Amino acid sequence: MSQVNGRHLIIDAYECDSALLDDLSYLEQTLTNIVLSLGMEKLAFQFHRFEPHGVTGLLLLSTSHMSIHTWPEYSYAAFDVFTCGDNDPSTQINALLRSLSAKRARVYEVERSNGESEEPKIWEYGTLDEHPKTEPTDQTVYSEEKVSLDLALDRGDQYDQIERHQLLAGDHKMLFQGTSSYQRVELVEAMEMRMYLDGQLQFSSLDERIYHEALVHPAFTHASSHERVLIVGGGDGLALREVLKYKTVLHVDLVDLDSMVLDVAKYVPKVVLLNESALHDPRVVAHPQDADEFINNVTIPYQIIIVDFPDPADEIISTLYTKEFFGRLSSCLADNGVLVCQSFSPEDAPLVYWSIGLTLEDAGLYTKAYHCLVPSFGEWGFHIAGRAPLPVMPKQLLVPTQTLPSDLAALFAFPTQILEKRKEALVNTLKDLTLHKLYQIEAGKKN
């Protein structure tokens, strides 16, 4: 007699984002993405939203079924999947929990068979500094390699969290949502279009041009030539749009760790319209690659390097703002090359801002600090850096812009109370990662 083999997962997800748990279209797309990732065939589906809140959904699969039921008022979701095929549904547990912004979860795995089967397993998922809340019993089998998993992935500060929650609670359209190997990507349209990465706002279409013009054009006015440009981060293509305004630019390498973000920038129509098809320009080569790995293989220097990483909200991103990393980027610059780095808010987080500048200087670079007001973010800061002393800034921009002042010198002036914080700055190194700790204090968010 042939044997039937199947796997059944039951998942309790706790401390989820209640707005996501009440978003029918988001949940439908999330489960569909999981089905596609597993290579399963979706035969039929039905989702229903309850009043005043809660969603239930069922997907009928060629290999069995997948279902979800949510209780937004308790930030709790129950998920069930059974497959009798060769696909392993446990490979998508991480993606599911991250997509719901779950802080912890309990997973029950049962082998289904008409023959012998193993004992059921129970896994506890939570943040890396948390221990499982359930003590094992004689009947409980824990998979040790899956007990601890970092689910603390909401990088957004308190303002991001409040605004995103209000946005998702109101009328909106989810243009794209997905969970990559690195982060949760959300592209939401209400009155404007916004991109969030793990809950941290990346841009608003209302005022992103203010940020990206300020990021790119002052650096170009300081650079003596523009032939080769490197952008690390900035996978949305919006900084790239500004770079490509210069006819003197012959080649751009765009390096972003997450291929999902690059695909959104290249294929989601409203983002393509916003970035003016930047990733389709023949001068551009996009690299879905870790920036650390990419710069290891740089052999031809760049006249301009643009650092557009997410804010240093956690330890991993903090490593991208270290003396060591900036030193390696410096080695990729031409002798008279210019680097510019987005540096968070000098008003809301002056220690973070000035520490990035001090770390650039400790890496052997000469710096200039400047800032501008971006309504979605507040007062926002940048640092221009070079291997040689930076030239006096030309009075005139080289290409037309929409938001920059005619005299860029205004961007380089700071109020006294912000300048005074400079003396308290710290150098961020791999041996002494401090930047994310300063961020958590100043941005008002403890991870």
C-alpha positions in Angstrom: 0.0 0.0 0.0 1.4 3.5 -0.9 1.8 5.9 1.9 0.2 9.3 2.2 2.5 12.0 3.6 1.5 15.6 4.5 2.5 18.5 6.7 0.1 20.5 8.8 1.1 23.8 10.4 -1.0 25.7 12.9 0.3 29.2 13.7 -0.8 31.6 16.5 0.7 35.0 15.8 0.7 37.5 18.6 1.2 41.3 18.9 0.6 41.8 15.2 -0.1 45.1 13.5 -3.9 45.5 14.0 -4.3 47.6 10.9 -2.9 44.9 8.7 -5.1 42.3 10.4 -8.1 44.3 9.3 -7.0 44.8 5.7 -8.7 42.2 3.6 -6.8 43.0 0.3 -3.5 43.0 2.1 -4.1 39.6 3.7 -5.4 38.1 0.5 -2.2 39.3 -1.3 0.0 38.1 1.5 -1.4 34.5 1.4 -1.3 34.5 -2.3 2.4 35.5 -2.3 3.1 32.6 0.1 1.3 30.1 -2.1 3.3 31.4 -5.1 6.6 31.2 -3.2 5.9 27.6 -2.3 5.1 26.7 -6.0 1.6 25.7 -5.1 -1.5 26.0 -7.3 -4.4 28.1 -6.1 -7.7 26.6 -7.2 -10.1 28.9 -5.4 -10.3 31.5 -2.6 -12.8 33.3 -0.4 -12.1 36.2 2.0 -14.6 38.1 4.1 -14.3 41.1 6.4 -16.4 41.3 9.5 -17.9 44.4 11.1 -16.6 46.2 13.0 -13.3 44.4 12.4 -11.7 41.0 11.6 -11.0 39.0 8.4 -11.4 35.4 7.6 -9.9 33.8 4.5 -9.5 30.4 2.8 -7.4 29.4 -0.1 -8.2 26.0 -1.8 -5.0 24.5 -3.1 -4.2 21.6 -5.4 -2.3 20.1 -2.4 -5.0 21.0 0.2 -5.7 24.4 1.9 -4.5 27.5 3.6 -6.6 29.7 5.9 -6.4 32.7 8.2 -8.6 34.3 10.8 -7.8 37.6 12.5 -8.8 39.5 15.7 -7.4 43.0 15.2 -8.8 44.1 18.6 -6.4 41.6 20.2 -3.6 42.0 17.6 -3.9 38.2 17.1 -4.1 36.0 14.0 -4.6 32.2 13.6 -3.2 30.6 10.5 -3.6 27.1 9.2 -1.9 25.3 6.2 -1.9 21.7 5.2 -0.1 20.3 2.2 0.2 16.7 1.0 2.8 17.7 -1.7 6.5 18.0 -1.6 6.5 21.7 -0.7 7.6 22.6 2.8 5.3 25.2 4.2 7.6 25.9 7.2 10.0 27.7 4.8 7.4 30.6 4.7 6.8 31.0 8.4 9.2 33.8 8.6 7.6 35.6 5.7 4.1 35.3 7.1 5.1 36.5 10.6 7.0 39.5 9.2 4.2 40.4 6.9 1.9 40.7 9.9 4.5 42.5 12.0 4.1 39.8 14.6 6.3 40.2 17.7 6.0 36.5 18.7 4.3 33.3 17.6 3.7 29.7 18.4 3.9 27.1 15.6 2.5 23.6 15.8 3.7 21.2 13.2 2.0 17.8 12.7 3.0 15.1 10.2 -0.1 13.6 8.6 0.2 10.1 7.2 -1.6 6.8 6.9 1.5 5.2 8.3 4.1 5.9 11.0 4.6 9.6 11.8 6.8 11.7 14.1 5.6 13.4 17.3 4.1 16.9 16.8 6.6 19.7 17.2 6.0 23.1 18.8 8.2 26.1 18.0 8.3 29.4 19.8 9.1 32.5 17.7 10.1 35.8 19.2 12.6 38.6 19.3 16.2 37.5 19.7 16.4 38.8 23.3 13.2 37.0 24.3 12.9 33.4 25.6 10.0 31.1 24.7 7.1 31.8 27.0 6.0 28.2 27.2 8.0 25.7 29.2 8.4 22.4 27.4 6.6 19.3 28.6 7.4 15.7 28.2 5.2 15.7 25.1 6.7 18.9 23.6 9.4 18.6 20.9 11.2 21.9 20.2 13.2 22.6 17.0 16.1 24.3 18.7 17.3 26.0 15.5 13.9 27.7 15.1 13.1 28.7 18.7 14.6 32.3 18.4 13.9 34.4 15.4 14.2 38.2 15.2 10.7 39.4 14.6 11.3 42.9 15.9 11.3 44.4 12.4 9.3 47.6 12.7 12.1 50.1 12.1 9.9 53.2 12.0 10.1 55.8 14.6 7.0 56.9 16.6 5.9 59.3 13.9 6.2 56.6 11.2 4.2 54.2 13.3 1.4 56.7 14.0 1.1 57.9 10.4 1.3 54.4 8.9 -1.4 53.1 11.3 -3.7 56.0 10.4 -3.0 55.5 6.7 -3.9 51.8 6.8 -7.0 52.4 8.9 -8.5 54.8 6.4 -9.3 54.5 2.7 -6.2 53.4 0.8 -5.0 51.2 -2.0 -2.1 48.8 -1.5 -0.2 49.2 -4.8 2.4 46.6 -3.7 3.1 44.6 -0.7 5.6 41.7 -0.2 8.1 40.3 2.3 11.5 39.7 0.9 14.4 37.9 2.6 15.3 41.2 4.2 12.3 43.3 5.0 8.6 44.0 4.5 7.9 46.2 1.5 4.7 48.2 1.4 3.6 50.7 -1.3 0.5 52.4 -0.2 -1.6 55.0 -2.0 -4.1 57.3 -0.3 -3.9 61.1 -0.9 -0.3 60.4 -1.9 1.9 57.4 -2.5 4.2 56.2 0.3 6.7 53.4 0.5 7.4 51.7 3.9 10.3 49.3 4.6 9.6 47.4 7.8 7.3 50.2 8.9 9.9 52.9 8.2 8.8 55.6 5.8 11.1 55.8 2.7 9.3 58.4 0.7 6.1 60.3 0.2 5.3 61.3 -3.4 4.1 64.7 -2.1 7.6 65.8 -1.1 10.2 63.2 -2.0 11.6 65.6 -4.6 12.7 68.0 -1.9 14.7 65.2 -0.2 16.2 63.8 -3.4 17.2 67.1 -5.0 18.9 68.0 -1.7 20.7 64.7 -1.6 22.0 64.8 -5.1 22.6 68.3 -6.5 24.8 69.9 -3.8 27.2 67.0 -4.3 27.3 67.5 -8.0 28.1 71.2 -7.6 31.1 70.2 -5.5 32.4 67.5 -7.9 34.8 68.5 -10.7 33.5 65.7 -12.9 30.5 63.4 -13.0 31.3 60.5 -15.4 30.9 57.6 -13.0 28.4 57.5 -10.1 27.8 54.9 -7.4 24.5 54.9 -5.5 24.3 52.6 -2.5 20.7 52.2 -1.2 18.1 54.2 -3.0 16.6 51.2 -4.8 13.4 53.2 -5.4 15.2 55.0 -8.2 14.4 58.5 -7.0 17.9 59.7 -6.3 18.9 58.0 -9.6 16.3 60.2 -11.4 18.1 63.3 -10.2 21.6 61.9 -11.2 20.4 61.1 -14.7 19.6 64.8 -15.3 23.3 65.3 -15.9 24.4 64.6 -19.5 27.9 64.4 -18.2 27.1 61.2 -16.3 28.1 58.2 -18.4 27.7 55.3 -16.0 25.7 54.7 -12.8 25.9 51.6 -10.6 22.8 51.3 -8.3 23.4 48.9 -5.5 20.5 47.8 -3.3 20.4 44.7 -1.2 16.8 44.0 -1.9 15.8 42.9 -5.4 12.2 43.3 -4.4 12.7 47.1 -4.0 14.5 47.3 -7.3 11.7 45.4 -9.0 9.1 47.8 -7.5 11.1 50.7 -8.9 11.4 49.1 -12.3 8.0 47.6 -12.9 5.3 49.1 -10.6 3.8 51.7 -13.0 3.2 54.6 -10.5 6.7 54.2 -9.2 8.2 54.1 -12.7 6.2 57.3 -13.4 7.6 58.9 -10.3 11.2 58.0 -10.9 10.8 58.8 -14.7 11.9 55.3 -15.8 15.3 55.8 -14.2 16.1 52.1 -14.0 15.4 51.7 -17.7 18.2 54.2 -18.7 21.0 52.5 -20.6 23.6 54.3 -18.5 22.3 52.4 -15.4 23.3 49.0 -14.0 21.3 47.8 -11.1 22.9 45.4 -8.7 20.7 43.4 -6.2 23.7 42.9 -3.9 25.1 43.7 -0.5 27.0 47.0 -0.7 29.8 45.6 1.3 30.3 42.8 -1.2 30.0 45.2 -4.2 32.7 47.6 -3.1 35.1 44.7 -2.6 35.2 44.3 -6.3 35.4 48.0 -7.4 38.4 48.5 -9.6 37.5 51.8 -11.4 36.9 54.8 -9.1 33.8 56.9 -9.0 33.6 60.7 -9.2 30.5 60.7 -7.0 29.2 58.3 -4.4 25.7 58.7 -3.0 24.8 56.9 0.3 21.0 56.6 0.6 20.7 53.9 3.2 17.7 53.6 5.6 18.0 55.3 8.9 20.3 53.5 11.4 17.4 52.2 13.5 18.9 48.8 14.3 22.3 47.3 14.8 22.5 45.8 11.3 21.9 49.1 9.5 24.2 50.8 12.0 27.1 48.8 10.5 26.6 50.7 7.2 27.4 54.0 9.0 30.7 52.9 10.5 34.3 54.2 10.2 35.3 51.0 8.5 32.5 51.1 5.9 33.0 54.8 5.1 36.8 54.1 4.8 36.1 51.4 2.2 33.8 53.7 0.3 36.5 56.4 0.4 38.8 54.0 -1.4 36.3 53.8 -4.2 36.4 57.6 -4.8 38.5 59.3 -7.4 41.1 61.7 -5.9 38.8 64.7 -6.3 35.6 62.7 -5.9 32.7 63.6 -3.7 30.6 61.4 -1.4 27.2 62.5 0.0 25.4 60.6 2.9 21.9 61.0 4.1 22.3 61.6 7.9 18.9 61.7 9.6 17.5 64.7 11.3 19.8 67.3 12.9 16.8 68.8 14.7 15.1 65.6 16.1 18.3 63.6 16.5 21.4 65.9 16.5 23.6 63.2 18.1 22.8 60.8 15.3 23.4 63.5 12.7 26.7 64.8 14.0 28.0 61.3 14.8 27.6 60.3 11.2 29.6 63.4 10.2 32.3 62.7 12.9 32.5 59.1 11.7 33.1 60.2 8.1 35.9 62.5 9.3 37.4 59.7 11.4 37.5 57.7 8.2 39.8 60.3 6.8 37.3 62.4 4.9 36.8 66.2 4.8 33.1 67.1 5.4 30.5 69.8 5.0 27.1 69.6 6.8 23.8 70.8 5.4 20.1 70.3 5.8 16.7 71.2 4.4 13.0 70.9 5.5 11.2 67.8 4.1 7.6 68.0 5.5 7.1 64.2 5.7 10.3 63.8 7.7 10.9 67.2 9.3 14.3 68.9 9.2 16.6 66.6 7.4 20.4 66.4 7.2 23.2 65.4 4.9 27.0 65.4 4.8 29.2 66.0 1.8 32.6 64.4 2.1 35.8 64.2 0.0 39.3 62.7 0.2 40.6 66.2 -0.3 39.4 69.5 1.1 36.1 70.4 -0.6 36.0 73.3 -3.0 34.0 76.4 -2.6 30.5 75.7 -3.7 29.5 77.3 -7.1 26.7 79.8 -6.8 24.7 78.3 -9.6 23.1 74.8 -10.0 24.1 72.9 -13.1 20.7 71.5 -13.9 17.1 72.8 -13.3 15.5 71.8 -10.0 12.1 72.3 -8.5 12.7 72.7 -4.8 16.2 73.9 -4.1 16.9 77.6 -3.3 18.8 79.6 -5.9 21.6 80.1 -3.3 22.6 76.8 -1.9 24.6 78.5 0.9 21.4 78.7 2.9 21.4 74.9 3.3 24.8 75.0 5.0 23.7 77.3 7.9 22.6 75.8 11.2 21.0 77.2 14.3 23.3 77.6 17.3 21.4 75.0 19.4 22.0 72.3 16.8 25.7 73.3 16.3 26.3 73.0 20.0 25.4 69.3 19.9 28.3 68.6 17.6 30.7 68.4 20.5 28.8 65.4 21.9 29.0 63.3 18.8 30.5 59.8 18.9 32.5 57.8 16.3 30.5 54.7 15.2 32.8 51.7 14.6 32.3 47.9 14.2 33.8 47.3 17.6 31.7 50.0 19.2 28.4 50.3 17.4 26.6 53.3 19.0 24.6 54.9 16.3 21.5 52.7 16.5 21.5 53.2 20.3 21.5 57.0 19.8 18.8 56.6 17.2 16.6 54.7 19.6 17.0 57.3 22.3 16.5 60.4 20.1 13.8 59.0 17.8 11.8 58.1 20.8 11.7 54.4 20.1 13.2 51.6 22.1 13.6 48.3 20.2 
